[in-house]
Amino acid sequence: MINSDLSAQQMEQNRFNSIFVIEMMERFAFYAFNVIIVMFFIYQFHLPEAQAATLFGAFSALLYVFIPVGGWIGDYFLGTKRTIIIGGVFLLIGYLILASSMTVHMVFLGMGTIIIGNGFFKSNPASLLSKIFDKNDAAKRDAAYSMYYMAINVGSFVSEIVSPFVAHKFGWQWGFALAGIGLAIGVLNFTLGLKYFHGITSIGGEKGANLGRLIITIVAGIVLAILCSFLLRDVALTKTIMFTIVAIAFIVFLILAISLKPGARGKMISALILTLMAICFYSLYQQMFLSLTFFGMNNAAHNILGIPIHPEQFQVINPLAVIIIAPLLSVLYKRAGKRGKNKKITTKFAVGLLFSAFAFLVLVPSQGFAHAGIVSSYWIIAAYVLISIGELFVSALGPSMMSQLVPEKFMGFATGIWFLALAIAGVTGAMVSNMTSPKGANTMTAVQSLPVFCHAFLTIGIMTLGATVLMIIVKLCIDRFIYPKNI
């Protein structure tokens, strides 16, 4: 038999490595695209910053609203592993469409294809990861998901350095082509590693390969990709549809929770509450691509440690910080778990929101050290580091939280529900970003824009402190459901 001589521990490690690589390369591709897309709107189509942020918000909303559907397909229709591969192929096609043409029609079609590919793909690697670790070993799972989250940031770190350079040096098409190359490598590696996952499957995977279900999935994906390409042209309609889908998905989640026995019901409802609280964080997370990038473009020196950069490359601080900090947290989680002192996930959420508040408040005093409206890049670097720490306490542990609180049979759908928080944050994040673009001000000098940014960041920071207090109150209410033995 294949791999019959491998120990259980080696097999577990091979499975983790395979998932690590596909996630890393998919994120490499996505962030190679994501780091340049807003600047692409501004420079290629000459959109104002506020309009570019709004379009990016609509794209982000659609990007994540289909994830629960992809989770269901992986759980019950095709199987997790097949859905990962189909999602990867759709993403690859989307990046290649963007790389082949710069017309607005092709751009929207490429983005629509990326939206659907992401829907198929996004929740399934985390769902597959949940199946290879003991559900009762919370510390080990937290550590694994932290390292898994580092895979995301390894991929994004490299692409966020290279993609802007390639795009500015050789053209936007080559930046998008770089994304396609990364995705192709990831899909190929995962396909070659399928042999390690024998016996690790979902209900849909147990049904075996079925050409009819495969054709239905592909045709539906193509139709939805075309539909999304048209929705991106009507942001108001996109918002309405997105909120409707999100509301329905959350109601379904609640109905599923109510159908469970009391203990499981309390945990699943707690997972839903934590997901709602995470929307606040994700709205802040969006600012790394929007208001913080605009702040870097307009009011920060364009260098990191004296090395000249393009303003969108400030985003590389985020994955770099996560790569450094995630392994340290992983070790701390394991040690705390061995001593029986692993912190409650509700506590980690509150800490994450607190760091996110500091990320914006730290920028407020920068205006006192500006020269002609330009501040040192160290201010924005500090902001990215702080929000990255918050990210590790909230976003990185979201799938782990779901895997601990939600029954196995609902895992793919529940992971998709978690990512719906990102869909809502696509809209709310754009609204937050637009606080830095006063109405009637098409352009501002650096001296004029700096106090506008700093006032907006002060408001965002204070609101996030309020959300942190609310999270602490919520924690006191739901801890008794999540930790009935007060462990």
N, C-alpha and C positions, 0 to 999 in steps of 0.2 A: 504493500500500500504506500501511497505517496506520504512522505513525512512521518511514517510510522515510527521511525527511530528518534523523533524529536520529543523531548520532554514537554510536559504540559506548560511549564514556565517558558520554554523556548517558543512553543507554538503561540502562546499568549503574546510574547514579545514580537514575533513575526507579524501577527495580526495587527498589533498596535502600530508597528512600523509602516505597514501598508496603508493604514488609515491616515497616519501622520503625513506620509508623502503625498497622497491624493489631496488632502486638505491643504497642505503647504503650497502645492503647485496651483491648485484652484484659486487660492487666495493671492498667489503671485500674479496670476492672470487678472483677477478681478481688480486688484489694487493698481496694477499697471494701467488698467482702463480708468479706474476711479480717481486716481491722483491727478489725471490730466483732463477729465471730462468737463469740469466746471470752467477751467481756463480755456478749453476748446470752445465752449459756448461763447465766452467773452471775446476771444481773439478771432475765431473763425466766423462766427455769426454776429459779432458786435452787440451782444446782449448786455444790458446794464447788470450790475452785480445782483440786484434784488430779483430781476427776472430770471437770471441764471440760477439763483438759489431756489426759486420757486419751481423751475423746471426740474432741477436736481431732486427737489423734495417729492415731486410727483413720480419721478422715476424710482426713487427709493421706496415710496409707498407701494407701487406696483411690484417692485423687486421682491418684497417680502410677503406680500399678501397672498401669494400663491404657494407659499412654503407648506402650510398645513395640507394642501391638496397633494403636494409631492410626498409628504410624510405618509398620507393615507395610501397613496399608490405603492410606496415602498413597503408599508405594513401589510396590506391586504390584496393588492391587485397584481403587481409584478414581482415584488420582492425587493429588498433593500439594495442588494448588490447590482441588480439589473437597472434599477432606477438611478443609481449613482452614475453608471456608465451612460445612460441615455441623457441625463442632465449634463454630463460633461461634453457630449457630442453637440448638444444644442448650444452650449456656451461657446464652444469652439467655432461653430458656424456664425454665431453673433459677432465674435471678435473679427472673424475673417470678412464679414460683410462691412464692418466699420473700416477695416484696413483697405478695402477694395475701392471705396468711393467716399467723397466728401459732400455729396449732395444731401440736402436736408431729408429727402424721402428715404434714402439709404441709411442715414444716421438713425432715424426713428425706427426703421425696420431692424437694424442691427441691435438697437437698445431693446426693442420688443422681444427679440430672440434671446437676448441675455436674461431678460426678466423671466421668461419661461424656463430657460435652462437652469437658472438659479432656483426656481421653484421646485423643479425635479430634484436638484442636487442637495440643497443646503441642509436640510434636517437629517438626511439619511446617513452620512458618515458618523454623526454624533449618536444616532440611533444604533448603528452597527457597533460603535464603541461600547455602548451600554450593555451589549450582549456578551462581552468577553471578560467582564469583571464581576466579582461577587457583589450582589446588590446590597448585602449587609455590611460590607467593608467601606464605610463612608469616607474614612481618611484616605484609603488607597484610591477610591474613585475620584475624590477631590484632587488628589495629586496627579492622577492620570489625565483628568480633564484640564488641569492647569498646564500640563505639558502639551496636551493636544492643542490648547489655545495658543501655546507658544509656536506651534507649527504654523498657525495662521499668521503670526507676526514675523516668523522667519521669511515666509513668502512675501509678505507685504513690505518688509524692510528692504529686501533686495530690489523689488520692483519699483518702490517709491524713490529709490536712488536712481535707477537706470531709466525708467520710463520717461520722466520729464526731460532728462538729458537727450534721449533718443528723439523725443517729439520735437523739442526745440532745435535740435541739430539737423535732423533729417526729415522732419515733417510728422504731422499728426498720424498719418497712416501707419508709419513705422512703430509708433508708440502702441497702437492697437494691435499691430501684427505681433509685437513682442508678447502681448497677452495671449494670443493664439498659440504661440510656440510653447509657452509655459503650460497651458492647459493640455496640449497634446501630449507632453511628457508625463503629466500626472495621470491621465487616463490610461496611457500605455502601461505605466508601472502598476497601476491598480489591477488592470486586466491580467497581467502576468502573475500577480499575487493572489488571484482568486483561489488557488489551490490550498492556501492556508485557512480558508474559511469553510471548509467542509463541515457540515453539521451546524454551522452558525447561520441562522436564517430567520425570516419572519414568516407569518402565516401566508403571505403572498408568495414568498419564495418556496414554501413547501408544496405549492400547487404545481411547480415545475414550469419549464418554458412553454409558452403558448403564443403562437404566431398571431392569433386574433387579438389577444389583449395587447400585444406589442404594437400592432398596426393601429389599434384604437388610440393608444397613448401617443404615438408619434403624430398621427393626423390631428388629434385634439391639440397637441403642442403647437403645431404649425398654425392652426386656425387662431389660437390664443395669441401667438406671437404677432400675427398680423393685426389682430384686434388691439393689442397693447400699443403697437406702432401708431395707430390712429388716436388712441386715448391720450398719448403724450402730447398731442396737439391741442387738447382741451383739458387744461389743468383743473378747472372747476368740476367738470364731469368726473374726472379721475378721482378727485377727493370724495365726491358723493358715493361713487361705486366702492371705493376703498373702505370708507367708514361702514357701509352696509355689509360688506363681506366680513370685516373684522367683527362687527356686532353679532352677526350670525354665528361665526366661528366661536366666539366667546360664550354665546348662549348654548351652543352644542356642548362645549366643554363643561359648562355648569350642569347641564342635564345629565351628562355622563357621570359627573361627580355625585350628583344626587342619587343616582341609581346604585351607588356602591354602599357597602356596609359602613356604619358610623365612623370607625377608625380610619378607613381608607378615604371616606368622604371628606373628613376634616382635612386630611393631608392634601387632597386634590384641590379643594377650595382654597387652601392656603397657598398652593402653587399658583393659582389664578390671581390671588391678591398680590403676591410678590411680582408676578408678571406685569400687573397694572402699575405697581410702583416703579418697575424698571423703565417704564415709558419716559419718566422724568430723566433718568440717566441717559437713555438713548437720544433724547432731544439735545442733550449737552454733547454727547459723542458726535453727533452730526456736525457740530460747530468746527471740528477739526478740518472738515472739508469745505466749510462755508465761512463763518465769521472770523475764525482764527486764521484761515488762509488769506482772507481779504485784509485782515489786520497785518499779516506778514507782508502782503503785497504793497500795502499803502503806507504803513507806519513803522516797519521794522527794518533794520539793516539786513541786506540780503547776503548773509554769510553765517556759517556755523563754524565756530572756532577759527575764524579768519579765512575759511575756505568759501569762495563765492558760490552761491547756489541760486536756483530759480525759486521764487517764493513758495510754490506748491511743495517743494522738497522739505520744508519745515515739517511736513507730515511724517517724515521718516523718524522723527524723534519718538513718535508713538510706538511703532513696533520695536525700535531699539530698546526703549525702556522696558517693554514687556519681555523681550528676550532676556534681559539682564535680571529682572525682578521675578519672573514666573518660576524659574528653578529654585530660587530662594524660598518662595512661598510654598512650593511643592515639598521641599525638605521640612519646612516648619509644620505643614499640615501632617506629614507622616510622623514626625516626632510627637506632635500634640496628640495624634491618634493613638500612638503607643502608650502614652501616659493617661489616655482617657480624657484629654482636655481639648479635643478639637472644638473650635469655636462654632457656635450655631450659625447657620447660613443667614439667618435674619440679622445677626450682628454684623456679618460681613457686608450685607447689603447697606446697612446704615453707615458703616465705615467708608464704603465706596462712594456714597452720596456726599459724605463730608469732604473727602478728597476732591471730588468734582467741584464742590463749591469753592474750595481754596484755589482751584485751577483758574477760575475767573477773577476771584478777588485779588490774586497776586498781580494781575495786570493793571489794576486801578492806579497804584502809585507810580507806574512807569511814566505817566505824563509829567511828573515832577523832575524827571531825568532826561527828557527829550531834548534833541537839538534840531531845530527847524521842523518839528513834528515827527522826527525819526528817533526810535528808541533802540537800545541795544538788543541784539537777537537773544540774549540770555533771558530776557523777560518772557518771550514767547516759548523758549525752550523749557523754562520752569513750568509754564502753563501746560505744555504737552506732557511733561513728566508726571505732574500731579493728576491729570485726567487719566493717564495711562494706569496709574496705581488704582484709581477708582474703577477703571475698567476691569482690572483683575479681580476685584472684590464683587463686582456685579455681573458684567457680561460674561466673563470667563467661567463663572460658576453657575450660570443659568441652566445649561444642559445637565450639569451634575445635580442641581436642585430638582429638575424634572425627573431625572432617573431615580432619585431617592423618594420622591413623593407621589409619583404617578405609577399605576399598575403597568406591567410590561406590555400588555396587549394594547395600551393606548399610547405607547412611548413615541412612535413616529409622529402621530397627530399632536401630542402634547408638546414635543420639541418644536413643531411648526407653530403652535400657539405662542410659544416663547418668542419666536422670530416675528410674529405679528406686532409685537411691541415696537420693532424696528419700522414696520409699515406706518404705524401711527406717528412715530417719531420723524418719519420723512417729512410729514406735513408740519408738525409742531416745530421741528428743527428749523425748517425754512422760515417759519414765523419768528422764531427767536433770532435767526440771522438777520432778518429784515429790520430788527430793532436798530441795527447799525447803519441803516440806509434811510435817513429821514426823507419823507415825501417832499418832492419839489427840488431835491438836490441831486441832479444828474451826475455832477462831478464835484469833488472837494479836494482842496489842497491837503497836504499832510498835516499842516497846522490846524486846519478846520476839522479834519476827520478824527484826529487823535482824541479830543474830548468826547466826541460822539461815541467812539468805541469804548472808551473807559467808563462812561456813564452807563452804557448798555451792559458792560461786563459787571459793574457794580450791582445793577438790578438783577442780572442773572444769578450772581453769587448769593445775594440775599434770598432770592426765591428758592435757591437750592438748599440753603440752610434751613428754610422753612420745611422743605420736603424731607430733610434729614430728621427733623423733629417729628414729623408725621410718621416716618418710617419707624422711629423708636416706639411710638404709640402703637402702631400696627404690630410691631414685634411682640409687645406685651400681650396683645390679644390672641395672636395665632401660634405663639410658641407652645401653648398647651396642647394644640392639635398636632403640631409637627413633632414635638418631644414630650409625649404623654408621661414618660417616666422621669421627666426633668433631667435628662442626661446632658 
